[in-house]
């Protein structure tokens, strides 16, 4: 065979291969309910084996912010691992008592990796992710000719290439079944945003029940990709909404739909979930960066605390929680203002970026303050009840007041660059880019500053004093 014919044959073979890749390129589809995974639902379990107790209940909230957020939250995990406590006569680390982690975008990489692999994170996460120029790796896949025809498919996009990379190089092909079984702590809630209503979407089986879908068979990498799919840079992750043939609406949703005049927050929470039940009108949903609806990751914890069926509220009502601790790892930055110095209005790209981030940051501050107010409300209610009962005890024949199942000792602790006293250091961290490419020096600095900010927090010191830790 001549060289010319060999070349022609190669062209035909390569062309056929590319055509076949185009024809079969499709993102992995979430499976319907009843796909053989019912035995291992991914939901909060209690009790669990190990050192973790319900009585000291710790939740972590990891914010968005690319590698900056991932490294800051990693540093806090490392710090909690080294803080030794004695609780109920058992010596352990504070990390042993972490019960849930709710995460957004960059923070979801740290949360999911720790949830899947535990202490392996302290040996592997940095070389696998924090010190890797992930952006360069993703661009390499984007510009690889083998992927061009796949990307030409309407059912395969940039976010699918990113999810493949995370699956292969970070999460080892694990699905949520690996998080669900055996039941263990912490319970990891990876959050994204529904593009239709801007509502928070969490990757838990309770949420997937509203899609008549199974979460356990779904790749963790795709959930993390959805959580970090920043608008304009990455495309959305798509999920299928299946027919709801045997779906039963939980009681708290039924109650919420009747609360328009009484509890507007609860009403809209239930209403926003109800759209998924109309699977003919909404057969698919498209998910973007979780920061668009909550860039702190605190809303799922707040919901679990407020809702009567929330896993935190159930434990409180059953008298099982004595200390309730929330540690918010907030990697928020402050962009230097250059717009106000220019007479001409900003360009379309700047406007788009500002539109996606300004409301996000303002909403984050309000969310944190709301949680702090809820903490104060509980403390005040407990004190008032105790004071009233003490007065009543002085009256013969008085009827005891209704009581809480238990008196809880709540703490809301925030790790935030804003707390740095040195203006130069504060400016350094608040100027770090939101990207998936930081230098080793920047990663080092972030890992070190997390523990420092935690130690210097007055709320954290108060919490340690309550445990008799100097």
TIZAMAR-626765 format. One record per residue (C-alpha): x, y, z. Coordinates in steps of 0.1 Angstrom, whole numbers, padded with zeros to 4 digits. Layout:
SITE;X;Y;Z
...
This chain:
SITE;0000;0000;0000
SITE;0014;0034;-0010
SITE;0021;0061;0016
SITE;-0007;0083;0001
SITE;-0033;0055;0006
SITE;-0021;0049;0042
SITE;-0025;0086;0049
SITE;-0060;0086;0034
SITE;-0069;0055;0055
SITE;-0057;0073;0086
SITE;-0078;0104;0078
SITE;-0109;0082;0073
SITE;-0102;0063;0106
SITE;-0096;0095;0126
SITE;-0126;0112;0110
SITE;-0148;0082;0118
SITE;-0135;0082;0154
SITE;-0143;0119;0158
SITE;-0177;0115;0143
SITE;-0185;0086;0166
SITE;-0173;0107;0196
SITE;-0197;0135;0185
SITE;-0226;0110;0181
SITE;-0221;0095;0216
SITE;-0209;0125;0236
SITE;-0234;0129;0264
SITE;-0231;0139;0300
SITE;-0238;0112;0327
SITE;-0275;0113;0335
SITE;-0287;0110;0371
SITE;-0306;0077;0375
SITE;-0343;0074;0384
SITE;-0355;0063;0418
SITE;-0356;0025;0421
SITE;-0324;0020;0403
SITE;-0312;-0006;0429
SITE;-0297;0019;0454
SITE;-0326;0023;0479
SITE;-0307;0006;0507
SITE;-0281;0034;0510
SITE;-0299;0067;0509
SITE;-0275;0097;0514
SITE;-0291;0115;0544
SITE;-0281;0125;0579
SITE;-0278;0094;0601
SITE;-0278;0092;0639
SITE;-0263;0076;0658
SITE;-0231;0066;0641
SITE;-0201;0045;0651
SITE;-0169;0062;0662
SITE;-0159;0091;0685
SITE;-0185;0115;0672
SITE;-0214;0123;0696
SITE;-0246;0142;0690
SITE;-0243;0161;0723
SITE;-0214;0182;0710
SITE;-0227;0191;0676
SITE;-0203;0210;0652
SITE;-0212;0222;0617
SITE;-0187;0238;0593
SITE;-0197;0261;0564
SITE;-0171;0264;0537
SITE;-0176;0294;0514
SITE;-0168;0298;0477
SITE;-0137;0314;0463
SITE;-0118;0289;0442
SITE;-0085;0275;0454
SITE;-0084;0304;0480
SITE;-0115;0290;0497
SITE;-0103;0254;0494
SITE;-0069;0262;0510
SITE;-0085;0283;0538
SITE;-0110;0256;0547
SITE;-0082;0230;0546
SITE;-0062;0250;0571
SITE;-0091;0251;0594
SITE;-0097;0214;0592
SITE;-0060;0208;0600
SITE;-0063;0231;0630
SITE;-0094;0213;0643
SITE;-0075;0180;0639
SITE;-0048;0192;0663
SITE;-0071;0206;0690
SITE;-0075;0180;0717
SITE;-0106;0180;0739
SITE;-0122;0157;0764
SITE;-0159;0153;0760
SITE;-0180;0130;0781
SITE;-0148;0115;0795
SITE;-0134;0106;0761
SITE;-0103;0123;0747
SITE;-0105;0132;0710
SITE;-0099;0160;0685
SITE;-0124;0187;0677
SITE;-0124;0174;0641
SITE;-0138;0140;0655
SITE;-0169;0159;0666
SITE;-0176;0176;0633
SITE;-0211;0165;0623
SITE;-0219;0183;0591
SITE;-0201;0204;0564
SITE;-0221;0226;0540
SITE;-0200;0239;0511
SITE;-0200;0262;0481
SITE;-0178;0263;0450
SITE;-0141;0261;0460
SITE;-0150;0250;0495
SITE;-0168;0220;0481
SITE;-0136;0204;0469
SITE;-0122;0204;0505
SITE;-0156;0193;0520
SITE;-0162;0164;0495
SITE;-0126;0152;0497
SITE;-0127;0150;0535
SITE;-0161;0134;0534
SITE;-0149;0107;0511
SITE;-0114;0100;0523
SITE;-0112;0113;0559
SITE;-0076;0119;0572
SITE;-0062;0110;0538
SITE;-0069;0147;0530
SITE;-0039;0158;0551
SITE;-0015;0138;0529
SITE;-0031;0140;0495
SITE;-0052;0170;0490
SITE;-0025;0196;0486
SITE;-0004;0178;0459
SITE;-0036;0166;0441
SITE;-0054;0199;0441
SITE;-0042;0229;0461
SITE;-0007;0230;0444
SITE;-0020;0221;0410
SITE;-0028;0247;0383
SITE;-0063;0233;0378
SITE;-0072;0260;0353
SITE;-0043;0250;0331
SITE;-0054;0214;0332
SITE;-0089;0223;0322
SITE;-0077;0245;0294
SITE;-0055;0216;0282
SITE;-0086;0194;0279
SITE;-0106;0222;0263
SITE;-0080;0227;0235
SITE;-0073;0190;0230
SITE;-0086;0182;0195
SITE;-0100;0148;0207
SITE;-0125;0168;0227
SITE;-0136;0192;0200
SITE;-0162;0170;0185
SITE;-0174;0160;0219
SITE;-0179;0196;0227
SITE;-0198;0201;0194
SITE;-0226;0178;0209
SITE;-0255;0197;0224
SITE;-0254;0172;0253
SITE;-0217;0177;0263
SITE;-0200;0210;0274
SITE;-0171;0226;0292
SITE;-0184;0217;0326
SITE;-0185;0180;0317
SITE;-0148;0181;0308
SITE;-0141;0197;0342
SITE;-0162;0171;0360
SITE;-0142;0143;0342
SITE;-0110;0159;0354
SITE;-0122;0161;0390
SITE;-0135;0125;0388
SITE;-0102;0111;0375
SITE;-0076;0131;0394
SITE;-0093;0140;0427
SITE;-0124;0119;0436
SITE;-0113;0085;0422
SITE;-0146;0079;0405
SITE;-0166;0078;0438
SITE;-0203;0083;0438
SITE;-0225;0094;0467
SITE;-0229;0057;0477
SITE;-0194;0060;0491
SITE;-0206;0089;0513
SITE;-0238;0071;0523
SITE;-0224;0037;0533
SITE;-0213;0031;0559
SITE;-0232;0059;0577
SITE;-0206;0083;0592
SITE;-0199;0119;0601
SITE;-0195;0145;0588
SITE;-0226;0147;0566
SITE;-0215;0167;0536
SITE;-0239;0190;0518
SITE;-0226;0202;0484
SITE;-0247;0232;0472
SITE;-0254;0245;0437
SITE;-0280;0270;0423
SITE;-0311;0262;0401
SITE;-0310;0286;0372
SITE;-0348;0287;0369
SITE;-0357;0302;0403
SITE;-0323;0311;0417
SITE;-0330;0287;0446
SITE;-0303;0268;0465
SITE;-0300;0231;0453
SITE;-0283;0207;0477
SITE;-0270;0173;0467
SITE;-0288;0152;0493
SITE;-0312;0124;0488
SITE;-0340;0145;0503
SITE;-0335;0170;0474
SITE;-0332;0143;0448
SITE;-0365;0128;0460
SITE;-0381;0158;0444
SITE;-0366;0147;0411
SITE;-0378;0111;0416
SITE;-0341;0104;0413
SITE;-0314;0084;0430
SITE;-0284;0103;0444
SITE;-0262;0074;0454
SITE;-0252;0064;0419
SITE;-0243;0100;0410
SITE;-0206;0110;0408
SITE;-0194;0133;0436
SITE;-0172;0150;0410
SITE;-0203;0162;0391
SITE;-0219;0176;0422
SITE;-0187;0196;0430
SITE;-0185;0207;0394
SITE;-0221;0221;0396
SITE;-0212;0238;0429
SITE;-0182;0256;0413
SITE;-0197;0263;0378
SITE;-0192;0300;0378
SITE;-0213;0319;0352
SITE;-0197;0328;0319
SITE;-0166;0307;0326
SITE;-0183;0273;0329
SITE;-0215;0259;0316
SITE;-0243;0245;0338
SITE;-0246;0209;0350
SITE;-0279;0193;0339
SITE;-0301;0169;0359
SITE;-0331;0149;0347
SITE;-0364;0153;0365
SITE;-0383;0120;0364
SITE;-0421;0113;0366
SITE;-0433;0114;0401
SITE;-0454;0082;0401
SITE;-0454;0074;0438
SITE;-0441;0106;0454
SITE;-0455;0117;0488
SITE;-0451;0153;0498
SITE;-0435;0155;0533
SITE;-0457;0170;0560
SITE;-0435;0201;0566
SITE;-0439;0210;0529
SITE;-0476;0206;0531
SITE;-0476;0229;0561
SITE;-0454;0254;0544
SITE;-0477;0258;0515
SITE;-0504;0270;0539
SITE;-0481;0295;0556
SITE;-0483;0324;0531
SITE;-0499;0348;0557
SITE;-0481;0334;0587
SITE;-0445;0325;0577
SITE;-0436;0338;0543
SITE;-0401;0323;0544
SITE;-0414;0288;0550
SITE;-0441;0293;0523
SITE;-0416;0302;0495
SITE;-0392;0275;0506
SITE;-0419;0249;0501
SITE;-0432;0266;0469
SITE;-0397;0266;0453
SITE;-0394;0229;0459
SITE;-0429;0222;0444
SITE;-0418;0232;0409
SITE;-0399;0199;0406
SITE;-0432;0180;0409
SITE;-0443;0194;0376
SITE;-0420;0170;0357
SITE;-0438;0176;0324
SITE;-0432;0213;0325
SITE;-0397;0210;0341
SITE;-0382;0177;0327
SITE;-0347;0191;0333
SITE;-0330;0215;0356
SITE;-0297;0233;0351
SITE;-0274;0240;0380
SITE;-0248;0268;0383
SITE;-0223;0279;0410
SITE;-0238;0276;0445
SITE;-0225;0310;0454
SITE;-0253;0326;0433
SITE;-0278;0316;0460
SITE;-0256;0314;0491
SITE;-0218;0320;0489
SITE;-0212;0311;0525
SITE;-0228;0276;0526
SITE;-0248;0286;0557
SITE;-0283;0283;0544
SITE;-0286;0245;0546
SITE;-0275;0246;0583
SITE;-0300;0274;0590
SITE;-0327;0253;0573
SITE;-0318;0222;0593
SITE;-0320;0243;0625
SITE;-0353;0261;0617
SITE;-0373;0233;0600
SITE;-0393;0209;0622
SITE;-0380;0180;0601
SITE;-0344;0194;0598
SITE;-0318;0170;0612
SITE;-0305;0196;0636
SITE;-0339;0206;0649
SITE;-0349;0170;0655
SITE;-0318;0164;0676
SITE;-0325;0196;0696
SITE;-0361;0187;0701
SITE;-0351;0152;0713
SITE;-0327;0168;0739
SITE;-0296;0153;0723
SITE;-0276;0184;0716
SITE;-0259;0202;0745
SITE;-0235;0224;0726
SITE;-0243;0236;0691
SITE;-0213;0251;0672
SITE;-0212;0266;0637
SITE;-0178;0275;0623
SITE;-0180;0297;0591
SITE;-0149;0297;0569
SITE;-0155;0328;0548
SITE;-0129;0333;0521
SITE;-0145;0366;0510
SITE;-0122;0391;0493
SITE;-0126;0428;0487
SITE;-0120;0440;0452
SITE;-0102;0474;0449
SITE;-0125;0500;0434
SITE;-0113;0513;0400
SITE;-0148;0519;0385
SITE;-0154;0551;0405
SITE;-0123;0568;0390
SITE;-0135;0565;0354
SITE;-0160;0588;0338
SITE;-0170;0563;0312
SITE;-0193;0534;0322
SITE;-0178;0499;0326
SITE;-0178;0474;0297
SITE;-0202;0445;0294
SITE;-0178;0419;0309
SITE;-0173;0440;0340
SITE;-0210;0446;0343
SITE;-0216;0409;0340
SITE;-0191;0400;0366
SITE;-0204;0426;0390
SITE;-0239;0415;0385
SITE;-0230;0380;0395
SITE;-0210;0389;0426
SITE;-0223;0421;0443
SITE;-0256;0407;0454
SITE;-0238;0374;0464
SITE;-0215;0392;0489
SITE;-0243;0414;0504
SITE;-0265;0383;0508
SITE;-0237;0364;0525
SITE;-0233;0391;0552
SITE;-0270;0390;0559
SITE;-0270;0352;0562
SITE;-0243;0352;0588
SITE;-0260;0379;0608
SITE;-0293;0360;0606
SITE;-0277;0329;0621
SITE;-0261;0350;0649
SITE;-0295;0365;0657
SITE;-0310;0330;0659
SITE;-0284;0320;0683
SITE;-0291;0351;0705
SITE;-0329;0343;0703
SITE;-0323;0308;0717
SITE;-0301;0320;0745
SITE;-0325;0348;0754
SITE;-0355;0324;0753
SITE;-0338;0299;0776
SITE;-0328;0326;0801
SITE;-0363;0342;0801
SITE;-0379;0308;0806
SITE;-0356;0299;0835
SITE;-0362;0333;0852
SITE;-0400;0331;0849
SITE;-0400;0295;0862
SITE;-0379;0307;0892
SITE;-0405;0333;0900
SITE;-0433;0308;0896
SITE;-0416;0284;0920
SITE;-0421;0309;0947
SITE;-0459;0307;0943
SITE;-0475;0276;0959
SITE;-0496;0255;0936
SITE;-0483;0272;0904
SITE;-0482;0251;0872
SITE;-0447;0246;0857
SITE;-0441;0264;0824
SITE;-0435;0244;0792
SITE;-0397;0237;0789
SITE;-0372;0231;0762
SITE;-0361;0195;0758
SITE;-0327;0206;0768
SITE;-0308;0239;0773
SITE;-0283;0242;0745
SITE;-0251;0262;0745
SITE;-0248;0277;0710
SITE;-0218;0294;0692
SITE;-0215;0310;0658
SITE;-0178;0314;0649
SITE;-0165;0331;0617
SITE;-0131;0329;0601
SITE;-0128;0360;0579
SITE;-0098;0379;0565
SITE;-0115;0411;0577
SITE;-0105;0402;0612
SITE;-0068;0405;0605
SITE;-0054;0435;0624
SITE;-0024;0442;0602
SITE;-0038;0462;0572
SITE;-0010;0450;0549
SITE;-0018;0413;0556
SITE;-0055;0419;0554
SITE;-0051;0436;0520
SITE;-0029;0407;0508
SITE;-0055;0380;0515
SITE;-0084;0401;0504
SITE;-0067;0407;0471
SITE;-0061;0371;0462
SITE;-0078;0361;0430
SITE;-0108;0338;0428
SITE;-0093;0312;0405
SITE;-0081;0276;0405
SITE;-0045;0286;0402
SITE;-0025;0299;0431
SITE;0012;0298;0438
SITE;0026;0275;0465
SITE;0035;0306;0486
SITE;-0001;0318;0484
SITE;-0015;0283;0494
SITE;0010;0282;0523
SITE;-0002;0316;0535
SITE;-0039;0306;0533
SITE;-0033;0273;0552
SITE;-0015;0292;0580
SITE;-0039;0321;0583
SITE;-0070;0299;0588
SITE;-0058;0286;0622
SITE;-0047;0320;0632
SITE;-0080;0336;0625
SITE;-0098;0308;0643
SITE;-0076;0312;0674
SITE;-0081;0349;0675
SITE;-0119;0347;0673
SITE;-0135;0358;0706
SITE;-0164;0334;0699
SITE;-0140;0305;0694
SITE;-0121;0313;0726
SITE;-0154;0314;0745
SITE;-0163;0280;0731
SITE;-0129;0265;0742
SITE;-0133;0280;0776
SITE;-0167;0263;0779
SITE;-0148;0230;0773
SITE;-0122;0240;0800
SITE;-0095;0243;0773
SITE;-0070;0271;0781
